[in-house]
Amino acid sequence: MRVGLLICLSVWTSVATAQTAPEYPRKEVEYLAADDRKLPNAEGADHRIERTYRDSVSGTERRYNAAGKLISSTLYAQFFPAVKYGAELYFFDDGKISTKTDYKGNKRDGLMEMYYPSGQIKRRETYVADVRQTGECFNPDGSSTLFYEFETMPTYRGGGLKEIVEAISANISYPHTAASNGVQGKLYLSFVVSAKGKVENVRILKGISGLNQAAIAAVRKLTGFTPGTQDGKPVPVSFTTPVTFTLN
């Protein structure tokens, strides 16, 4: 009798498992605000994400704007944490492809192509393990033109992040009260270098009471940025940097 009972339980467990196992492909939808906050439903959403799972971890993620037009489509070997593996496509409003990039394990590997709204190729690059091997650019009529970098970071008086951090340190005026109380340490803030090379939207990410405003003031004193570019056009670029306060 004991053996028979065990057999029955084993069969029942197998049947229950089969009934509750998820079926693939399956889809999940996520609605987001303009600042990427998750929303409970479509009301007030700026865009939505649709993930189609081909198994428990991988599949295709598609983003749509509020009007329902496809923004992008990305293949993932793993959704969480995100591991891109395959083609990532971005689209113009009329549905034509604007950019196509091949990925292997989050690294560009294969072709990266950009297109004009007409469908004419604008840029073609090849990559191996995120290292560019070849690159060429084209005019709207299809003729070759001088190659230029797709993205460039802002520079500060000819320098990069190292020079930015040094300039912030030089701009700091240590608050008297904080110094008197022995307050010191490292805080983190973010700011944006606008398309015109101006510092904007300075925010404390991880602060230290009594030192935050001094750090913000030091960043706002920064002038002389050359703006970053994307596809040859100036664009705003966000920075995150530590600011260290040390008492001698």
HUPEWO-V876090 format. One record per residue. N is the residue number from 0. RES is the residue in one small letter. PSI is psi in whole degrees, 0 to 359 (999 if undefined). OMEGA is omega in degrees with one decimal (* if undefined). D_LAST is the distance of its C-alpha to the last C-alpha in whole Angstrom. Layout:
# HUPEWO-V876090
N;RES;PSI;OMEGA;D_LAST  N;RES;PSI;OMEGA;D_LAST
This chain:
# HUPEWO-V876090
0;m;323;-178.4;82  1;r;318;178.2;79  2;v;317;179.5;79  3;g;321;179.1;80  4;l;318;178.5;77  5;l;320;178.7;74  6;i;317;179.9;76  7;c;318;179.7;76  8;l;321;179.1;73  9;s;317;179.1;72  10;v;316;-179.5;74  11;w;317;179.7;72  12;t;318;179.7;69  13;s;318;179.7;69  14;v;317;-179.6;71  15;a;319;179.3;68  16;t;318;-179.7;66  17;a;326;-177.9;68  18;q;330;-175.2;68  19;t;351;-179.2;64  20;a;134;180.0;63  21;p;149;178.9;62  22;e;146;179.6;64  23;y;148;-0.5;62  24;p;149;175.0;62  25;r;155;-174.1;60  26;k;142;171.0;58  27;e;145;-176.5;56  28;v;138;-179.8;55  29;e;130;179.7;51  30;y;137;-175.2;51  31;l;150;173.7;47  32;a;177;-178.1;46  33;a;331;179.7;45  34;d;16;177.5;41  35;d;16;170.6;43  36;r;138;178.2;43  37;k;138;179.1;46  38;l;154;-177.7;49  39;p;337;-179.6;51  40;n;189;-174.5;54  41;a;346;-176.4;55  42;e;122;178.5;55  43;g;8;-177.3;52  44;a;140;175.1;51  45;d;326;177.9;50  46;h;170;177.7;51  47;r;156;176.8;52  48;i;131;174.2;51  49;e;120;177.2;54  50;r;125;176.3;54  51;t;111;-178.3;57  52;y;129;172.8;57  53;r;342;170.7;59  54;d;200;-173.0;58  55;s;344;-175.3;55  56;v;338;-171.2;52  57;s;166;177.8;53  58;g;208;-176.1;55  59;t;134;176.0;55  60;e;126;177.7;52  61;r;136;178.1;54  62;r;137;179.9;52  63;y;145;176.0;54  64;n;180;-175.6;53  65;a;334;179.6;55  66;a;358;178.5;58  67;g;9;179.2;58  68;k;140;-177.3;58  69;l;126;178.1;56  70;i;311;-176.0;53  71;s;162;176.3;52  72;s;126;-174.9;53  73;t;136;175.1;51  74;l;133;-179.7;53  75;y;135;168.6;51  76;a;336;178.6;51  77;q;128;-179.2;49  78;f;316;-173.8;48  79;f;115;-10.9;45  80;p;154;-169.7;43  81;a;127;174.2;44  82;v;105;178.5;45  83;k;138;177.6;47  84;y;99;-176.6;50  85;g;201;-174.2;53  86;a;138;169.6;53  87;e;125;-176.9;51  88;l;139;168.9;53  89;y;151;-171.2;52  90;f;148;167.7;55  91;f;169;-179.3;56  92;d;334;-179.6;57  93;d;5;176.8;61  94;g;352;178.4;60  95;k;150;-179.9;60  96;i;132;174.9;57  97;s;324;-179.9;54  98;t;140;174.3;52  99;k;127;-179.0;53  100;t;132;176.6;51  101;d;134;180.0;51  102;y;149;168.1;49  103;k;110;179.7;49  104;g;44;178.5;46  105;n;3;177.0;44  106;k;139;175.9;44  107;r;127;-177.1;46  108;d;105;-174.4;49  109;g;222;-176.7;52  110;l;145;164.7;53  111;m;118;-176.5;51  112;e;140;173.6;53  113;m;151;-175.5;53  114;y;152;168.1;56  115;y;160;177.4;57  116;p;336;178.6;59  117;s;345;-175.4;62  118;g;351;178.5;61  119;q;138;178.8;61  120;i;136;-177.9;58  121;k;325;-176.9;55  122;r;140;175.3;53  123;r;124;177.8;53  124;e;151;173.6;51  125;t;144;-176.9;51  126;y;150;168.1;48  127;v;119;179.8;48  128;a;44;175.4;45  129;d;9;178.0;43  130;v;122;-177.5;44  131;r;134;178.7;46  132;q;317;179.1;49  133;t;157;177.3;51  134;g;138;177.6;51  135;e;149;-179.9;53  136;c;156;-174.7;53  137;f;149;172.6;57  138;n;166;179.7;58  139;p;336;179.2;60  140;d;5;177.7;63  141;g;351;180.0;62  142;s;153;-179.2;61  143;s;149;175.5;58  144;t;172;-177.3;55  145;l;132;-179.6;52  146;f;139;175.3;50  147;y;155;-179.0;47  148;e;139;179.2;44  149;f;317;-179.8;44  150;e;138;171.3;41  151;t;144;178.5;38  152;m;154;173.5;34  153;p;149;174.6;33  154;t;148;179.4;31  155;y;106;-178.8;28  156;r;43;177.3;29  157;g;352;-178.1;30  158;g;179;-178.8;28  159;g;217;-173.6;27  160;l;322;179.6;25  161;k;315;-179.8;22  162;e;327;178.2;22  163;i;312;-179.7;22  164;v;318;178.9;19  165;e;321;179.9;18  166;a;322;177.2;19  167;i;315;179.7;18  168;s;319;-180.0;14  169;a;332;-177.5;15  170;n;349;-172.7;17  171;i;133;170.6;14  172;s;110;-173.2;14  173;y;123;179.7;12  174;p;133;-175.9;14  175;h;316;-178.1;14  176;t;316;179.3;15  177;a;319;178.9;13  178;a;319;-179.4;10  179;s;327;-178.9;12  180;n;4;177.9;13  181;g;24;-179.8;10  182;v;124;177.6;12  183;q;176;-179.9;10  184;g;187;-176.8;12  185;k;127;174.2;15  186;l;169;-179.4;18  187;y;138;177.1;21  188;l;166;176.7;23  189;s;155;174.5;26  190;f;166;-178.5;28  191;v;134;169.0;31  192;v;114;-173.1;32  193;s;173;178.2;35  194;a;347;176.8;38  195;k;6;178.2;38  196;g;18;-179.2;34  197;k;147;176.4;32  198;v;129;-178.2;30  199;e;163;170.1;31  200;n;56;177.6;31  201;v;125;-176.4;27  202;r;141;173.4;27  203;i;128;177.3;24  204;l;316;176.5;25  205;k;106;-168.2;23  206;g;176;174.4;21  207;i;121;-177.7;18  208;s;130;179.7;19  209;g;347;-178.3;18  210;l;346;-173.2;16  211;n;312;-175.7;19  212;q;327;177.5;21  213;a;322;178.2;17  214;a;317;178.5;18  215;i;316;179.9;22  216;a;322;-179.8;21  217;a;321;179.0;19  218;v;320;-177.9;22  219;r;342;177.4;25  220;k;348;-177.1;24  221;l;127;174.8;25  222;t;160;177.2;28  223;g;19;177.0;30  224;f;141;163.4;31  225;t;122;-173.0;34  226;p;156;173.5;35  227;g;163;-179.5;36  228;t;156;171.6;40  229;q;122;-175.6;43  230;d;37;176.2;46  231;g;359;-177.4;45  232;k;140;177.7;44  233;p;137;-179.9;41  234;v;155;173.7;40  235;p;142;-179.7;37  236;v;134;-178.7;34  237;s;141;176.3;32  238;f;147;168.1;28  239;t;129;-175.8;26  240;t;148;173.0;22  241;p;153;172.9;19  242;v;122;-176.0;16  243;t;130;175.3;13  244;f;121;-179.3;10  245;t;131;176.2;6  246;l;130;178.2;4  247;n;999;*;0
